[in-house]
Amino acid sequence: MLQSKSSQFTLSPNGEILWQEKLNNPLPGVAVARLEKGDSALRPNLAISANDQTSSIDQTQLLNQLKLWLKMHIAEILEPLVLLETPQGVEIKSDAVSVIAQRVYEGLGIVPRETLEDVITGLIPETRADLRAKKIRLGPVLAFIPALNKPAAVKLRALLWSLYNNQELPAKTPSDGIVSVRIEGDAPNEAYYRAIGYPLYGARAVRIDMLDRVISCIYDHADKGKFQARHEMAEWLGCSIEDLYKVLEAMGHVKIFDPLDEVKPEVAVDDTKAEETPVPQVEEAALVTDESPKDATEKPKDVKPELATFRLKKGKAFEKTG
């Protein structure tokens, strides 16, 4: 085992390191160690599993090998996040970029922007470029690392967060590639879903990149503190218009006008009078010819209904819309 290649080890959703004796065998193998809560979510401890495969091996050597493998595994899956880490024993710098990077690191790649506003004010164009070089995006509501939206990064963060916060494993995560999902239950853990890159809004876990797209669209089209919901927003979130409204309201925006509320019920038709009214007879149907207007042959296009108007949540982004 001590001479095994890194590909012979895998990390299970239950937090176990599995070893496959045969190099090209696709089966996961046997558990040789398990992750335990460490000093931080990204620094779990390891404990050797007692079994026939591990009992005959020097425990110290095996533990050191597995610690190295785990460190490399986390660094590979969460590379842009791990690169933000301040080495142990080194004091965190007080400049804006270093402080933001450290907070994003502690948040497993995502942190509410409102907690950073005092630091963001100290950024200049050059230091904003430094943040982008670190793969950090300062969105209107959240600061996050877009590169961590990949399924492997979502699952690993879910495991590490759950382990550090004493939650059951395996952690439940949205299906690979899904942009949003309705979360059932009375009290879903908002901190958990934010940490894995799926913040909760309106009882939906929404992948951060799609959420950021919607938020940016809102502020790009807002005028005088108001905006109108758009059909593409629901398409980006993969949800119904009703659920879109719930997400927008969960963000703090207030619905102030919905065209559907203005729709009047149809006037009832008096069938008796309808029967007494003669129907005009058409002597000859009009024929469509090559000389007929082109519009006469075209089918009317589907017109999407007008959506509701919202008042923006008041805050710094609100102030920018004037």
C-alpha positions in Angstrom: 0.0 0.0 0.0 2.9 2.4 0.8 4.0 2.0 -2.9 0.5 2.6 -4.3 -0.2 5.3 -6.9 -2.5 8.1 -6.0 -5.2 6.8 -8.4 -5.6 3.8 -6.1 -7.0 5.9 -3.4 -10.5 7.6 -3.4 -12.5 9.6 -0.9 -16.0 8.3 -0.3 -19.0 10.5 0.4 -19.0 9.0 3.9 -15.6 10.6 4.6 -13.5 7.4 4.2 -10.3 7.0 2.2 -10.6 3.8 0.1 -7.8 1.8 -1.3 -8.0 -0.4 -4.4 -5.2 -3.0 -4.5 -5.4 -3.5 -8.2 -4.3 -0.5 -10.2 -6.9 -0.6 -13.0 -9.8 -2.0 -11.0 -12.8 0.4 -11.2 -14.2 -0.8 -7.8 -13.5 1.6 -4.9 -11.8 -1.0 -2.7 -11.6 -1.1 1.1 -11.6 1.7 3.7 -8.1 2.3 5.1 -8.7 5.6 6.9 -11.5 8.0 7.9 -11.7 11.8 8.1 -12.3 13.4 11.4 -13.0 17.0 12.5 -9.8 19.1 12.4 -8.8 22.7 13.1 -10.8 23.9 10.1 -13.1 22.6 7.4 -10.2 22.4 4.9 -7.8 20.8 7.4 -9.5 17.6 8.6 -7.7 15.0 10.7 -7.2 11.4 9.7 -7.6 8.1 11.7 -6.3 4.8 10.3 -9.0 2.1 10.0 -8.2 -1.2 11.7 -8.4 -4.1 9.2 -6.3 -6.7 7.6 -4.9 -4.3 5.0 -3.6 -1.7 7.5 -2.6 -3.9 10.5 0.6 -5.1 8.9 1.9 -1.7 7.8 3.8 0.8 9.8 1.0 3.1 11.1 3.1 6.3 11.1 4.3 5.8 7.5 0.7 5.0 6.4 -0.8 7.9 8.2 1.8 10.3 6.7 1.2 8.9 3.2 -2.6 9.3 3.5 -2.3 12.8 4.9 -0.2 13.8 1.9 -2.7 12.1 -0.5 -5.7 13.9 1.2 -3.9 17.3 1.0 -3.1 16.8 -2.7 -6.7 15.6 -3.3 -8.2 18.7 -1.7 -5.7 20.9 -3.5 -6.6 19.4 -6.9 -10.4 19.7 -6.5 -10.5 23.0 -4.7 -7.4 24.6 -6.2 -8.4 28.3 -6.4 -9.7 28.1 -2.8 -6.6 26.4 -1.4 -4.4 29.0 -3.1 -6.1 31.6 -0.9 -4.9 30.0 2.3 -2.5 31.9 4.5 0.3 29.5 5.6 0.2 28.5 9.3 2.3 30.8 11.4 2.1 33.6 8.9 0.2 36.7 10.0 -2.7 37.7 7.7 -2.0 41.0 5.9 -4.3 43.9 6.5 -4.6 45.1 2.9 -8.1 44.8 1.3 -7.2 42.0 -1.1 -5.7 39.8 1.6 -8.6 40.3 4.0 -11.2 39.5 1.3 -9.2 36.5 0.2 -9.0 35.2 3.8 -12.8 35.6 4.4 -13.6 33.9 1.1 -11.3 31.1 2.1 -13.0 30.7 5.5 -16.4 30.7 3.8 -15.3 27.8 1.5 -15.4 30.0 -1.5 -18.4 32.2 -0.9 -19.3 35.0 1.5 -22.0 37.7 1.7 -20.8 40.9 0.2 -22.4 43.0 3.0 -19.8 41.5 5.4 -17.0 42.8 3.1 -18.3 46.3 2.3 -16.0 48.0 4.8 -13.0 46.4 3.1 -14.2 46.7 -0.5 -14.2 50.5 -0.1 -10.4 50.3 0.1 -10.1 48.7 -3.3 -8.7 50.5 -6.3 -8.6 49.3 -10.0 -5.2 47.6 -9.5 -6.3 45.7 -6.4 -9.6 44.7 -8.0 -7.5 43.2 -10.8 -5.5 41.3 -8.0 -8.8 39.9 -6.8 -9.8 38.7 -10.3 -6.4 37.0 -10.6 -7.3 35.1 -7.4 -10.5 33.9 -9.2 -12.7 35.9 -6.8 -15.8 37.6 -8.2 -17.4 40.5 -6.3 -21.0 40.1 -7.2 -23.7 42.6 -6.2 -24.7 40.4 -3.2 -22.1 37.7 -2.8 -18.3 37.4 -3.3 -17.4 33.9 -4.6 -15.2 31.8 -6.7 -17.0 30.7 -9.9 -14.5 27.9 -10.6 -15.9 26.0 -7.6 -19.3 25.3 -9.3 -18.1 22.0 -10.7 -19.8 18.9 -9.2 -16.6 17.5 -7.7 -16.0 20.8 -5.8 -19.6 21.0 -4.6 -19.5 17.5 -3.2 -16.1 17.9 -1.5 -17.1 21.1 0.1 -20.3 19.4 1.3 -18.3 16.6 2.9 -15.8 18.9 4.5 -18.3 21.4 5.8 -20.6 18.7 7.2 -17.6 16.9 8.9 -16.4 20.2 10.5 -19.9 21.1 11.7 -20.8 17.7 13.1 -23.4 16.9 10.5 -24.3 13.5 9.2 -22.6 12.0 6.2 -23.0 11.5 3.3 -24.2 15.1 2.8 -27.1 15.7 0.5 -26.2 17.8 -2.5 -28.0 18.9 -5.7 -27.7 16.6 -8.7 -24.7 17.2 -10.9 -25.1 20.2 -13.2 -28.5 21.2 -11.8 -28.9 25.0 -11.4 -31.5 25.1 -8.7 -33.6 22.7 -6.6 -36.5 23.1 -4.2 -35.5 22.2 -0.7 -38.0 20.4 1.4 -38.3 20.7 5.1 -39.1 23.4 7.7 -35.6 24.6 8.5 -33.0 23.9 5.9 -29.4 24.8 6.8 -28.7 28.1 5.0 -25.0 28.1 6.0 -24.5 24.7 4.5 -26.1 25.5 1.2 -24.2 28.7 0.9 -20.9 26.9 1.7 -21.4 24.4 -1.2 -22.2 27.2 -3.6 -26.0 26.9 -3.6 -27.4 29.8 -1.5 -31.0 29.4 -0.3 -33.6 31.9 -1.6 -37.3 31.3 -1.5 -37.0 27.6 -0.4 -34.7 27.0 -3.4 -31.0 26.2 -3.5 -29.7 28.2 -6.4 -26.3 27.6 -7.9 -24.3 30.8 -7.3 -23.3 31.6 -10.9 -26.9 31.5 -12.1 -28.0 33.4 -9.0 -25.4 36.0 -9.7 -26.6 36.3 -13.3 -30.1 37.0 -12.1 -28.9 39.5 -9.6 -26.7 41.3 -12.1 -29.6 41.4 -14.5 -31.8 43.0 -11.9 -29.5 45.9 -11.2 -28.6 46.3 -14.9 -32.2 46.9 -15.7 -33.4 48.6 -12.6 -34.7 52.2 -12.9 -35.6 54.6 -10.1 -35.5 51.8 -7.5 -37.7 49.4 -9.5 -37.3 46.5 -11.9 -39.5 44.1 -13.8 -39.0 40.4 -13.6 -37.9 38.8 -16.9 -38.7 35.4 -18.4 -35.0 34.6 -18.9 -34.5 34.9 -15.1 -36.8 31.9 -14.6 -35.0 30.1 -17.4 -31.6 30.7 -15.8 -32.9 29.3 -12.5 -34.7 26.4 -14.1 -37.9 27.2 -12.2 -41.5 28.5 -12.7 -42.4 32.1 -12.7 -44.1 31.6 -9.3 -40.9 30.2 -7.9 -38.9 33.1 -9.5 -41.1 35.6 -7.6 -40.4 33.7 -4.3 -36.7 33.9 -5.0 -36.8 37.6 -5.7 -38.9 38.3 -2.6 -36.5 36.2 -0.5 -33.7 38.5 -1.7 -35.6 41.4 -0.2 -37.3 42.9 -3.2 -41.0 43.7 -2.9 -43.6 43.0 -5.5 -45.5 46.1 -6.2 -47.4 45.3 -9.3 -48.5 42.1 -11.0 -50.3 42.3 -14.3 -52.2 39.1 -13.5 -53.9 40.9 -10.7 -55.4 43.3 -13.2 -56.9 40.6 -15.4 -60.7 41.0 -15.3 -62.9 37.9 -15.4 -64.6 37.3 -18.7 -68.2 38.5 -19.0 -70.7 35.6 -19.0 -72.4 35.0 -22.3 -76.2 34.8 -22.3 -76.7 31.5 -24.3 -80.4 32.3 -25.0 -79.6 35.5 -26.7 -76.8 33.9 -28.6 -79.2 31.3 -30.0 -81.5 34.1 -31.2 -78.8 36.0 -33.0 -78.5 35.0 -36.6 -75.1 34.0 -37.8 -74.1 35.8 -41.0 -73.5 33.4 -43.9 -70.3 33.6 -46.0 -71.0 33.0 -49.6 -67.4 32.0 -50.6 -64.3 31.5 -48.5 -61.4 33.8 -49.3 -58.5 32.0 -50.9 -54.9 32.7 -50.1 -52.9 33.2 -53.2 -49.3 34.1 -54.0 -50.5 37.7 -54.3 -52.0 37.6 -50.8 -50.1 39.6 -48.1 -47.3 37.6 -46.5 -48.6 38.2 -43.0 -51.8 36.4 -43.9 -50.0 33.1 -44.1 -47.8 33.5 -41.0 -48.8 32.0 -37.7 -49.0 34.4 -34.8 -46.0 34.1 -32.6 -46.4 33.1 -28.9 -46.4 36.2 -26.8 -45.1 35.7 -23.3 -47.1 37.4 -20.6 -45.9 40.5 -18.9 -44.3 39.8 -15.5 -44.5 41.6 -12.2 -42.6 44.7 -11.1 -40.6 44.8 -7.9 -39.2 47.6 -5.7 -35.5 47.0 -5.1 -34.2 46.0 -1.7 -32.6 49.1 -0.3 -28.9 49.0 0.1 -25.7 50.0 -1.6 -26.8 48.4 -4.9 -30.1 50.3 -4.6 -28.3 53.6 -4.2 -26.4 53.0 -7.4 -29.6 52.8 -9.4 -30.5 56.3 -8.5 
